[in-house]
Amino acid sequence: MRRTTTRKFNFPVYIILSLSFSILSWTKIHACTTVSAVASNGQVWTCNNEDGEIGVANFINVFPKSGEMKYGYFTLSYFSPTFGEGSSIQGGMNEVGLTFDFNTIHQVTGFDPKSKKAFPQGDQQILPHILGTMKSVQEVIEFFKIYWFQKGFTSAQMHVADRQGRFAIISASGIQLAEKGKFLVSTNFDICGKEDGSYCWRYPKAIALLNENEPNLKTMMSICRETKQGESTLYSNIQNLTTGDIWFLSKHDPQGTVKTNIAGLLSKGRKSYTFNDLKSLIEDRPLHQSAKPTRIELTENIKDKYFGTYNNDFTGKVKIEPDQNGIKITYSDGISTVLAQPQAENTFFVPNENVRVEFNLDKKTNQMIVSFYLNDFWRFDAWKSD
C-alpha cells in the first residue's frame, strides 16, 4: 500500500459530493505496499495494501466504456465515490489488464511540473484517460514523458503494471521500467530517486516472500497479510491481470474475502460499491429509496451528551453545538455550518438533503462517535475529544 498523504479539509455536509482534492498534494504520511509479479505459467499478478486514516470509508467505482473511452475500468477511492473520478483516484484496473496504484514518497525537490506539458483535458482527467484508453505500461511511460500534473504528483510514485507482465515506477524523480520477467515491489521510498528502502520492513518482507514462493493467489494473500499495518490497513486488493479476476479484503467488512472479475463488474453498469459491504459486489442489493425523515422532539439532557468537538485525522475537527431545532455542525474552518434535526434519540437528519448524522458510544474507547452518511453510504466517523 502507499504511504498516503492526507490533508485536513473542510466540508459542509450539503456539498459533500462536490469536494475536489488530490491525493497527489496531501501532506500527512502513511504507508502502502504494492507488488507485481509474473508466475511460471505466464499469469501476471498484482496486490496492494491500502493504509490510511481510520474511520474513513472506501469505495470501488465501476466505469463501463463510453464516449471516447476504449476500455471499461474500476477505480478505488476514499470518502466518496466522487473521488474515484479524477485526480483523487487511489488506484484502478481496466478490462485489458492495465493497473496502477500509488506510493507516497518524500517531496521531490528540483522538479518543476510545468517543465512538461499540461494535459489538454486537465489534471482531473489524466488518470481516467490512462485507464480508459491505454493497455500497456509503455503507453503510460510515453504519456508521462510528455505530460504531467500541473499541480501535485511530486510526492508520490505510480506503480503501474500490465497484462503483458511489464512493470514500472513513474515519479518526479524519473521513470524506471523493471526488467522483463522480474517482479516489482514498491513501498514508501523514492525508487527512481535511488532512496534507500532498507528502513521499510515491508519492502524486504515482500521481496523475501516472492523469492521463496511462486507468484499466485496464496503468495499475494501472504504478502498482504504479512505487510499489514494493523488498524491502519483499510483494505487489500489482488488482481490476476491475465484472467481479470479480482479479490478484495476490507477492514470495514471483515466477514471474508470477496472474489469478482473485471468483466462481471463492468456488465452491471456504472456503480459504486462500499468496502463495508463487499458482498454487494456479488449479491444484489435493493435500490436505495429516500424516505423523508420525520422530526421528533428531544430533551436537552439527551442532546447534551452529543455536544463537543470531534476529530478525524482525515477530515479535521467537527464541532457539535445546540440549535433550537436540533444541532449545529461546524466544520474545521470554523465557518462552514449545517443544521440537523432529530429523527431518533441518536440520529439526526439535514433537511432537504439525504444526509444522516448518527451518534454512538465506542465500546473500546468509551468515546462518543459521530458518523456521517449520504444516500445511505457511510462516509466517515469522528471521535469526541473533549
N, C-alpha and C positions, 0 to 999 in steps of 0.2 A: 504494500500500500504506500501511500505517499506521505511525506511529511507535509500535511496541508498547512497552509497559512490561512488563518481566518481573521477577518476584521469584524469588529463590532459595528453594527449598523442599525439604523432606526427605521421603524416601520409602523405606522398606524395600521390597525387591522383592516380598515376599509380599502387600503391599497396593497394588501398583502400579495396579490398576484401581479402587481406591476413593478415590483422591485427589480433593479438591474444592478448587478455587481459581478465582478470577475474573479474566479479562483486564481487568476494569474497575477492579482495585485493584493492578495490577502497578506496579513502581517504576523499572524500568530502561528507558531510552528508545531506541527505534529508529524506523524510518520506513516509511511506506506511501503509496501513490498510488492514488486511486480516481477513476474518470471515468464519467460517464453522458452520453449524447447521443442526439438524435433525427435520423435520416437524412432526406433529402429525400423518400424513398419511404415515410416514416412508421415505418420499423423503429426499434426502441429498442435501443441498445447500452450495455453497461457493461463495464468492465475494472478489474482490481485487481492490483497487485504486493504480495505479502506479504513484507516484510522482517523478519528476526528473527535469533535466535541460531543460529549454525551448529551442526551436529551434533545437531539435534533433528528427529524425524520429524514428518510432517504427514499428515493423513488427510481423505478425503472420506467423509461419513457420510450414507447414504440412509434416509429415513423415509417409507414409503408412508402414506397417510392411514389413520387408525384411531381408534376411540373417538369423542371429541368433536371431533377434528381434521377440518376440511373439506378440507384440501389436503395432498398429499404434498410433501416438500421434501428438499433436501440441505443439510448444513452442512459447514463446514471447521473443523479442529481441529489443535492442536499436541499432540505427545507421545503421545496416546492417543485412540482412538475415543470413549472415555468422555467426554472433554471436548467432544465435539460434541453433547452432550445438554442442557446447562444454560447457566449464565451465562458459561462459558468459550468459547462458540462464537465463532469468528473472523469468520464471515460465512456467508451462505447464500442460497438461492433456492428459491421454491416453484413449483408447477406452473402457477399463474396469473400468473407473471411479476413477483412482488414479490421484491426482493432488497435486501440490506444488507451493509455492511462497516463497519469502524471505523477511525478515525484517532486515535491518542493525541495529546493536547494538554497544555499546561501545566495544572496543577491549577487548577480554577475556584474562587476564593475567594468567600465570602459566599453560597454556596448551601447550603441545608440539605435533604438528600434527604427528610427527614421532613416538609418543608413540603407534600409531596404524599402521596397515599395509597399504602400498601403494596398490592402486587398480592395478592389473596386466596390464590393458589396459591404465592406465594413468589417471591423473586428468581430462583431457578433455572428457573422455568417461563415467565419473561417472553419470552425470545427464541423458544423453541419455540411459545409461544402466538401470537406475531406471524406466524411462518411458517406455522403450521398453520391459522390462522383468518382471516387478512387478505389482501386482494388489492390494496389501494391505499395510496399514500403518505399520503393524507388520513386513513385509518383509523389509521395508525401515529402521526400527529401528534395525533389526538384522544386516543389511548391515553395518550401521554406528557403531555398537558395535565392528566390526572387522576392517573396512577400514575407511580412512579419506583422505581428500585432503592433499597432501603433501605441497602445497602452498595455503594459504588462508583458508577461512571458519573459521576464528577466530574473525571476527567482523560482523557476520551475523547469523541469525537463520532461519531454514527452517520450514515453516508451511505446514504440509502435511495432506491430507485428502483422504478418500476412499469411495467407493460406499456403504460399509457396515456401514458407519456412525462412523468410528473411526478417531480421530484427534490427532495430536501430534506436539510438538515442539522439534526440534533437533538443538543443538548448541554445541560449545566447552565447555559450562558450564554444559552440561548434556542432558538428554532426558526426556521429560515429556509427558506421554500419558494421554489424557483427559478421564475423567470418561465416560463410555458408556452412550450415550443419552444426554450428556451435550454439550453445544456449546463451541466453542473456538474462542477467539479474540486475535490477536497479532498486536502490533504496533512496536514501536522502543525502547523497553526496554527489558532487558535480562530476559525472563520469567524463564528459567531454573536456572539462577544465582540469582533469588529472588530479582531482582531490583524492585524498587517502580515505578509503571506505572501511578501513580496518576497525575504526572505533564503533561501527554499527554492527552489533552482534547478529542482526537479522541477515545481513549480507553473506557472511561466511556460513551461516546455518543453511541458507537456501542453496549455496554453492555445493556444500557437502552432500546434501540430500540428492542433488542432481548428479553429482559424481558417483554416488553409490547406488542409484536406483534408475531404472528405465522410466523415462517420462510417460506417465499415464495418469488416469484419474486418481489412483491411490497415492501416487507421489505428489500430485498437485494438492490433494487434500492434506497430506502430511506437511507440506510447505506452509499452507495457510494456517494449519493448526499450530505448528511449531514456531512461527514468526508472529503469532498473535500478540497484540499489545494489551492484554487484559480487557478491562471495560472499555478502553478507547477504540478497540476494533469493532466497528459498527456493522460491517458486512464483508463477505468474501464472494468473489465470482470466479468461476473456472470455465474456460471455453475450449472446446475441441474445434479449432478453426477448419479442420478438414471435413468434419461431418456437420458442423453447425450446432452441435449440442452445447448446452449451457447449464451450469449448476450454480444456484445461488444459496448462500447461507447468511443468516441475519441474527444479530444480537437481539433485534426487536421482535423476532419471531423464532424463538429457539426450539420449535417443535420438530425441526428436522430440515434436511436438505431438499430443495425442490429442483428437479431436472426439467428443462424445457428445450426448445430448439428455435433457432432464429426464424426458420420458415413458419413454424407454428405460431410464433408471436406475431409475425407480420400478417398472417392470414386472419387475425382477429381485428385488424384495423388499428387506427390511431387511438392508443390508450396509454394511460399511466397506471402503474401498479405500485403499491406501497410495500416497503420492506417489512412492515409489521403485520402484513398478511400475505406472505409469499405464496400460499396455496391459491390465491386468486389468479395466479399465473396459469394454473391448470384446472381450476374449478370456476364455474360460473358464479357470479355474484349478482344479486338483484340490483337494478338500476336505482341510483340514489334519488329519492323523492323528497323534495324540500317541503317540509310542513311548517307553516308559520307557528312559531312558538308562542305560548301564552304567558303573559307576565303574571307573577304572583307577588304577594307581599312577604317580605322577610323582616323579622325583628332585628333591631340594631345589634343585639348581642351575638346573633348568628353571623351577621356581616362583619362584625368587628374582628373576628379571628382571621379574616382574609386580608385585612388591610396591612400594608407594609411594602417593603422593597424586595423584589425577587430578581434573581440573576441567572443568566445562562451565558457561558463564555462566548458562544457564537452570536447571540442576538443582543447581548448587553443587558442593562437593567430595565426592569419593568416595575413601575410604581402603581400600586392599587390603593385608591382613596375612596372615601364615601361620596355618594351623589344622592340627591333627593329621590331619584328613580331607581337607584341600584348602586353601581360602582363606576368610578372613573379610572381609566387605564392610561398612564402616561409612559411613553417610551423613552429611551435613553438620551434623546436630545433635549428632554425636558419641555418640549413644545408640542410634539405630536400627541394628541389625546383622542380617546374614543370613549363613549358611554355605553355601558352594558346593563341590561335589565335582568332580574332574576326569573328563571323558569323552573327551578328546583332549589332545594336547600344549598346545593354546592355547584349549581350550574347557572350560567348567565348567557344571554344572547345579545348580539348587536342588532338593533332594529334595522330592517331593510337590507341586511347582509346575512349570508348563510354562514355565520361565524358563531362558534360556541366556545365559551371560556369555562373551564371546569377546575374546581379546587379539590384536592385530595391530600391526605396525610401520608407522607412517605414513611412506611413502617421501618425501613432500615435506618433512616437518619432522624426520624421523628420531626422532620421539617414539613411545612406545608408546601405543596407543589401546585403551580398553576399551569394548566395545559391548554393549548390553543388548537382549534380545529377549524378547517374551512372545507365546506362541501363534504363533511364527514371524514375528511383526510386529516389525521393528526399532523401537526406542523412542528411543535416544539414544547418542551417543558422548561419552567424556570423555578428555582428553589428559593423559598423565603430566607432572607439573610438577616432579618432583624426581629 
